[in-house]
Amino acid sequence: MRWVWIDRFEEFDSGRRAVAVKNVSLAEDHLHDHFPGYPVMPASLMVEGMAQTAGILVGEARHFAEKVILAKVKRATFHEIVRPGQQIRHEAVIEQLSDSAASTSGRIYAGERLIGEVDLVFSHIDQNLSGLNFPEENFVFTEEFMALLKTYRGQAAEGVKL
């Protein structure tokens, strides 16, 4: 099973910026264990949500020609916790994009409150210099992830206010 940690895109400015939201629900099993009696959204899963938001942004900027993987978490700082019933917003910006890699900066909000800051580095593994061979198919951008972007583009084309 592959977990998707964003529910939808609210903004997508190709090659520049993306905004995705995640609704935190007590129906999610992981919240019952983190922490029993006082469930909070794990910071590691918010980092993954940012990686998914920024990774799709980076992949789309190069027309999904490469397999984009998270190479490094440069910074992950959290200022507040997130509880069930809240919606978090991942705002990712491409800082640098080259043939072999990309770096992004990101902020996570709950409403207007800044929850965290997550800066990431991605590798385009098809352009790696290690000589390793990877599968031909793009195993990173699965249909699950592509559906998020297709839904946003379809609603934007129809003029649907998100």
Rosetta blueprint (number, residue, H / E / L):
1 M L
2 R L
3 W L
4 V L
5 W L
6 I L
7 D L
8 R E
9 F E
10 E E
11 E E
12 F E
13 D E
14 S L
15 G L
16 R L
17 R E
18 A E
19 V E
20 A E
21 V E
22 K E
23 N E
24 V L
25 S L
26 L L
27 A L
28 E L
29 D L
30 H H
31 L H
32 H H
33 D H
34 H L
35 F L
36 P L
37 G L
38 Y L
39 P L
40 V L
41 M L
42 P L
43 A H
44 S H
45 L H
46 M H
47 V H
48 E H
49 G H
50 M H
51 A H
52 Q H
53 T H
54 A H
55 G H
56 I H
57 L H
58 V H
59 G H
60 E H
61 A H
62 R L
63 H L
64 F L
65 A L
66 E L
67 K L
68 V E
69 I E
70 L E
71 A E
72 K E
73 V E
74 K E
75 R E
76 A E
77 T E
78 F E
79 H L
80 E L
81 I L
82 V L
83 R L
84 P L
85 G L
86 Q L
87 Q E
88 I E
89 R E
90 H E
91 E E
92 A E
93 V E
94 I E
95 E E
96 Q E
97 L E
98 S L
99 D L
100 S L
101 A E
102 A E
103 S E
104 T E
105 S E
106 G E
107 R E
108 I E
109 Y E
110 A E
111 G L
112 E L
113 R E
114 L E
115 I E
116 G E
117 E E
118 V E
119 D E
120 L E
121 V E
122 F E
123 S E
124 H E
125 I H
126 D H
127 Q H
128 N L
129 L L
130 S L
131 G L
132 L L
133 N L
134 F L
135 P L
136 E L
137 E L
138 N L
139 F L
140 V L
141 F L
142 T L
143 E H
144 E H
145 F H
146 M H
147 A H
148 L H
149 L H
150 K H
151 T H
152 Y H
153 R H
154 G H
155 Q H
156 A H
157 A H
158 E H
159 G L
160 V L
161 K L
162 L L
